[in-house]
Amino acid sequence: MITASAQLIKKAKWPKGTWGLPKAASGCPDSEGFVFGEGNRYQTTNDILPLNKWSIPLSFYGFYSLNDMEQHFCMKKSSDADVGELEWPSGQYCIFKSPEADCPNGFDNGWIFWDDNDWPNRNKVYGDVPDGVYDHNTQINYCCRTDGFASNEIELPKDSSFFLLRHTHQCQAVKGMLTMMQWFEWDCNDSIFIYNKQGGVVPDSEVGRNVRVQYCYYYTLR
């Protein structure tokens, strides 16, 4: 027998619009009414005394090593199923900007530019990726929410693990999910000059001779 209270419980859905998330080792999150487009960016990092660094654990999908790495993406495209669906909630977090549209309502945009290794340069791009520039260097554009408190829980689907990009010193709380701070540091092109840069509102990051970006990994204990 289904009680009245049970009928009122609605399963959380992913917000409407076009946007992207980092792909977790478990794959793109489960979705209802749409399928995430997937793609990746292979980046050539410093080949001389290579020193990419990352947190342990790091729950990225794909390849990463002391030199070279892949960023994999889960990109939500426009969908008729979006009509009347929820907006992203207020908070402190970032997502990838879609090449199809502006940032969702309530987000500010920004970008990070990586000065990838000059020679050899093995950069490649496949499939659906965030808005940006993908040539012998890399620029990725972001959408960041800054109008709430990270400690206030937001509601997102909790059927599978996923990433958000951290915006402040702490991860955005998500109802019913455990979270783990993770990071990756790209050992960028060795040069007399520093060409790595950022603009606008971006994820919590260190952009200097190298680039380090902070992530929040969400999961449940099953």
Secondary structure, 3 states (H helix, E strand, C coil): CCCHHHHHCCCCCCCCCCEEEECECCECCCCCCCCCEEEEEEECCCCCCCCCEECCCCCECCCECCCCEEEEEEEECCCHHHCCCCCCCCCCEEEEECCCCCCCCCEEEEEEEECCCCCCCCCEEEECCCCEEECCCEEEEEEEECCCCCCCCECCCCCCCEEEEECCCCCCCECCCEEEEEEEEECCCCCCCCCCEEEECCCCEEECCCEEEEEEEEECCC
